[in-house]
Structure formats: C-alpha cells, structure tokens
Amino acid sequence: MRVLQETGTPFTEAQLQAAFDKVADPSDWRNPISYAVVDRDEVHVTVCAIRHFTAAPIEVKDLQWNDEFMIFSPGYRLGPAGA
C-alpha cells in the first residue's frame, strides 16, 4: 500500500472528501459525527477521512448483524484541533 504524501493516507484528497461528505453534518462539517453507518469496505477510507479533516478521535462499532459499522467522533469543533 502506497501512502500519499499529500494526505498521509493511501487515499487521494478527492477520495477522503467524498468519504467525509457521507458522514459529516451537512449543516456544519465541524459538528460531531454520530451514528454514521458505513459498509465494511468504506470503513478504512472513512476513518482516514475523519482523521484528516478533524484530527478528532474516532470510535467504530461493528453492528454484527450485517456488514455495516457505526462511526462516532466528537468532530473538529470538540476535538483537539477545535479546542
């Protein structure tokens, strides 16, 4: 896996933005991310995107009854970057 220097992840800025847009609050991206559900194949890029844009901690829970995961994060405003 090649890590891109621009993002520090194996994903491009466009991939990170697309993943972040799926879970971020549309009224204000700095708000907490709560109860965002993503498919198994989207977890890695989503976690990388949240770290990239918010620098906040992330909690991922396996929903176990299917291939979906729930993601929580305090978001930019309540994370270390917004303090």
C-alpha positions as CSV (number, residue, x, y, z in Angstrom):
1,M,0.0,0.0,0.0
2,R,1.4,3.3,-1.0
3,V,0.8,6.3,1.3
4,L,0.3,9.6,-0.5
5,Q,2.4,12.3,0.9
6,E,-0.3,14.9,0.3
7,T,-2.8,13.2,2.6
8,G,-0.7,10.9,4.7
9,T,-3.1,8.1,3.8
10,P,-3.4,5.6,0.9
11,F,-6.3,7.8,-0.4
12,T,-6.4,10.9,-2.5
13,E,-7.8,14.2,-1.3
14,A,-10.9,13.6,-3.5
15,Q,-11.5,10.1,-2.0
16,L,-11.2,11.5,1.5
17,Q,-13.5,14.4,0.8
18,A,-16.1,12.0,-0.7
19,A,-16.0,9.7,2.3
20,F,-16.1,12.6,4.8
21,D,-19.1,14.2,3.0
22,K,-21.0,11.0,3.5
23,V,-20.7,11.2,7.3
24,A,-20.2,14.9,8.1
25,D,-23.1,17.0,9.3
26,P,-24.3,18.8,6.2
27,S,-25.2,21.9,8.2
28,D,-21.7,22.3,9.6
29,W,-18.8,19.8,9.0
30,R,-17.2,20.8,12.3
31,N,-20.1,19.2,14.3
32,P,-19.8,15.7,15.9
33,I,-20.2,12.7,13.7
34,S,-22.7,10.3,15.4
35,Y,-24.5,7.2,14.3
36,A,-23.0,7.3,10.8
37,V,-23.4,3.9,9.3
38,V,-20.9,2.7,6.6
39,D,-20.3,-0.6,4.8
40,R,-17.3,-2.7,5.7
41,D,-15.5,-1.7,2.5
42,E,-15.9,2.1,3.4
43,V,-14.6,1.9,7.0
44,H,-10.9,2.5,6.3
45,V,-11.4,5.4,4.0
46,T,-14.0,7.0,6.3
47,V,-11.7,6.7,9.4
48,C,-8.8,8.2,7.4
49,A,-11.1,11.0,6.2
50,I,-12.3,11.9,9.7
51,R,-8.8,11.9,11.0
52,H,-7.6,14.0,8.0
53,F,-10.3,16.7,8.3
54,T,-10.9,16.8,12.1
55,A,-7.9,15.3,13.9
56,A,-10.6,14.0,16.4
57,P,-10.8,10.6,18.0
58,I,-13.0,8.0,16.3
59,E,-14.9,5.1,17.6
60,V,-16.0,2.3,15.2
61,K,-18.6,-0.3,16.3
62,D,-19.3,-3.5,14.3
63,L,-23.1,-3.8,14.0
64,Q,-22.6,-7.6,13.8
65,W,-25.9,-8.5,12.1
66,N,-24.7,-7.4,8.7
67,D,-21.6,-5.9,7.0
68,E,-22.1,-2.4,8.4
69,F,-20.3,-0.3,11.0
70,M,-21.3,2.6,13.1
71,I,-18.9,5.5,13.4
72,F,-18.7,8.1,16.2
73,S,-16.4,11.2,16.5
74,P,-16.6,14.4,18.5
75,G,-15.8,16.2,15.3
76,Y,-13.5,19.1,14.6
77,R,-15.1,21.6,17.0
78,L,-15.0,19.4,20.1
79,G,-11.7,17.6,19.1
80,P,-8.2,18.7,19.7
81,A,-8.0,20.9,16.6
82,G,-11.0,22.9,17.5
83,A,-10.0,23.5,21.1
